Amino acid sequence: MMTIELLSVLGLLALAVLLFARGRPGMDAVALIVIAALPLTGVVSVPEVLRGFADPNVILIAALFVIGDALVRTGVAQALGDGMARGAGASEGRLIVLLMLAAASLGSFMSSTGVVAIFIPIVLRIARSMALPPGRLMMPLSMAALISGMMTLVATAPNMVVSAELETRGQDGFGFFAFTPFGIPILVLAILYMLVMRRHLSGAAELPPPRPGMRDWVRTYGLSGREIRLLLSQGSDLCGCRLEMLDLRASAGVNIVAIERGAGLRREFVRPEAQTELRGGDVLLLDIIGADFDADTFQARHGLAELPLDQAHFADRNQHFGMAEVIIPSGSGLAGRSPMEARFRTQHDVAVIGIRRANAPLEGVPARQRLAVGDTVLLAGPWRSIRRLSEQRRDMVLLDLPAEAAEYAPKRDRAPHALAVLLAVVLAMATGVLPNVQAALLGCLALGALGVVDMNSAYRSIHWSTLVLIAGMLPFALALERTGGVALAADALVAVVGQAEPRLILAALFAATAVLGLFISNTATAVLMAPVAITIAGSLGLSPLPFAMTVALAASTAFMTPVSSPVNTLVVGPGGYRFMDFVRIGVPFSLVTMAVCVLLVPVFMPF
């Protein structure tokens, strides 16, 4: 029976759906409107409407954002992408298989939106190298990322929302791997589907022009042949000497650009400062600045051995060693002074290795050239110093960073720590030793203690708009339940399918959830449909688990439009897709997913 309270709640819900579909304002702003307006209906109080911000699942999702960011900061995600490219070779089909497996695997433990954001530049780079239209790869990427939400409990917010609703109603929630028996076959079918449909995925996007890399700048600034890489033997007379004592720039005509120390995972780049002491086994990257420098004599005198160095060397060291191109603006204090006079390395912790004037590289020693307004200067040094150049505004303006800058992982040496913490968190969640939210929070604290993340990076990694959306939509379930809306929707759905075979009811529930997900976020869909599913199960005297699982799986079936999920929206531009591309590819596979769910869910979760 319709009441004034129910009509007001439904009216507010309809307004939220309309604003979600319109796309303005943002989904988080719509959630805030709901939080402010829902108490005005008199159905829920202000403390109740704010209770979503204290929901354990909201805290859990925030913690998972931090753990996912740790995989990026340590280069784990990047290494996964690079390994995928190597494994694919020149085969497009193999690449699609590996891409979808990698995206689904990584998305099982971190935000699917974050997975797509990580993989887009990797996929563009692979597409460029294989001369493939990006549209052949972007939709398989988004589909696999969405399916990753069907793999584990923590893979996507709707899973945790539905599980929490079960617990609220006195039922056992889902286990960590409860979704895996359904996600794996759906992923296998998706891979086969994309291998067949890839010919329809060309899209309209052209390959974007590649950003210049460090190899390109080596050629542009005429650095080839000017760099030399020498190994310092244990018996060298330079061992134990500080750089300020040697003054190699004046005495030998060379400038130390970087010092490689250690090997394997323990290898690091040491900043060449005045107090830096050389050790046996160090590898010196030298820039020859003296016209009469004799490499053979210098090596023989100091017990040095030359190591191979080509343009690829700079790219191979791109996790330690970076470059940047800056321009000298009008009014700069550097104009008329040489980098040596300006104490460039001391002030900025980078070395000037090339200068271009009037689009041509200057001859001679860069450190001794007087800079002029309009000069473009090539700098080299540690990435942390390169990043600080963007803060310079008066003396120089950052023009560009090389393509390798996107691949820099500031905590790559902490990769084993990040993987160990991730494994510990997953094991704690899977075994139930700790509550999920506690395991995730302890994982975040461990990552901080191990130096993988800090407070600033942790706060930046959290998608606050997602958390506001979830917390803002949660009170709707309570409001609909109190006003009888949930029971009304359940009765309406049962009336449509009658006392049909339970699998038919699952199909109807799946279809209703998927269609609602076309207009609002999958999280909001799960919030609204989970109570309906559980109520239907109760009215039929059946277990609520298969009905709740169907809602959770349907909430991740957002293949049908580019606005069904942020995952799809991210790939529209790079893939050059149109709206109907998603309809043509997504609708058939949504039907396949529904069929798999209707067949398999009752097998693993009997009625």
Phi, psi and omega in degrees: 000132180283134175238168178300319180296316180294318179298322180292321178293316179295323177296318177293322177296317179298321178297317179298317179297318179298316180291323176299314182293325180291329179087358177220132356288186181297160183299324179292325177293322176298318179299321178293323175299317178299315181299320181286325187269330187299320177297337180293341178284343182081003183275321179233154179270171178298313177301324180290322181288337178269357184295336180300331181289343177258006181294134181303327182290329176295316178295320180299316181297319178300317179296323180292329174300319181293317179296320177297320179295328178298324178294329177285314184295333181266358178082007180296315180296319180295318179298324177298317179294318180295320177296325177297316180297319179294320181292329182286330183061232181255010185265119178293318179298315179296325179296316179298319178298310182294321180298314182290323177295317181293315181296318180292322180293312181292322180291347177291342185233000178212174183302130178295326175297318177295323178299313181296319178298324179291318189277339183304308178296327178294315180294320178298320180293318179295317180300320179294317183291330181261003180057043178254144171297133180303332180297340178287344186242334188291319180290320171303323178297311183294321180295317179295322179295321177293319180293334177302334176293348179262012187261315183222167180299321187266006185291330182208153185300319181304325179300315182287327177296313181294317179298319179295324179294321176299314181295323179300328182266016174084012179261164173285135177285179180283147173283170185300317183256021181297333183274340189301320180299339179265324183292319183297308179297326178294321178295317178300315179295323179296320179296314178297320180298315181290328176296328178280319187271359187298334180293343178261014186245026184292329182067183181248359185280139173269160177296126180292150178298135182292144173288149178296141176254176181296328177297320179297318181292329176301318178288314185299322183266008176064040183271346183301130179088351181263345179262150179217146184236120188234140177264129181272115181286162181297332182265010182293145178288353178275345180298133179085356180270141174275150184297328180293334178285327186278319182047057184297336180298317182273322187278328185238349180079028177230152179241127179280113180277319182201159177235120175269132182224138180087184182213160177059223181292342181268002180290139179216161174256123182263135178291126179281085179259170183302323184271000181294130180257127181285148180230156174298137183095349176295146174248121183260126172262111188250144174252118183282116181246351179263131183295330184257021181293130179248104185297317183297315180296317180298319180292316181295322183292324188249010178066051181244152178234131182284139178247156181300144177210120174225188183298330182292341182302317182296318179292324180295333182258021190290352175274348181243327194236124182235170176227162175206151177248125180236163177237146179271113184275169176296136181085003181292141176288350179275340182299131180086358180240153176272156176304327179293317179294326181278001181051056188299314181294319181295318185283323189239355179061031175223158180251142174276116183245356178194148178223135175241134178227128183057042176064022178224139179292141178281142175279156176098186184280117182302321184294342183252000179281138176279126183284149179232155177302131180097349176296140169259131188240132177263123182247151178223143179168188180297148181299325181297327177283322177300318182297327181289344181296334180295341179279346179282130180232330188269311186275330179203154182239128180291121179270312186200153170246152180288167179302330183294342182298328180291342184260003183287127176245108188295341183239038184301326180291349179262011182304315178300324179294316180297318180294321179296317179295317179301315180298318180296318180295315180298317180296319180296320179289319184292323183272346180075016179298322179231153170302148184305314184294323179292318178299317181292319179295319176297323176298318178297317179297320179296319178298322177292316180296329181272001177079016179281318178231160171237178185297318181296313180293326179296314180295322180292331184284340184281129176276088187297327180297324177295318180295319178297320179299313181296311182296326181286330182272340182302320181297340179300320181299317179295317181295317180293325179291317182293327182270001180085008182294321181295313179297323180295316179294320179296317179296321180295318180292320178294324180295327180290315183264351178064214178264045183291173175304134185308328179296326177293323176295319176300318179298316179295320179295318178298312182298317180297318179294315181295320180293317177299325179293349175289338188249332179230169184296156181295331177293313178297323178299315180296320179301320184279323188271335181301313178297324179297313181299316182292323179294320177300315179300318179295320181292334180264357181070029182247166178295137180283345187299310181296327180289318178294320179297320179300318178297315181298316180293320180295327180295336178268358180271066185256047185273348200275334179220160179288347180254006179292333182205147174302334178300315178292319182300323182298327187266356182300309181295303180300329181273346182066036185272157169253167182305314185290343176298319180289322178297314183295321182270322189280322183298312179301320182285334174297322177294322176298316180298318179299317180298318179298316181296314181297325181282318190268326185303312180294339179291315182270338179227083185301152178294000000 
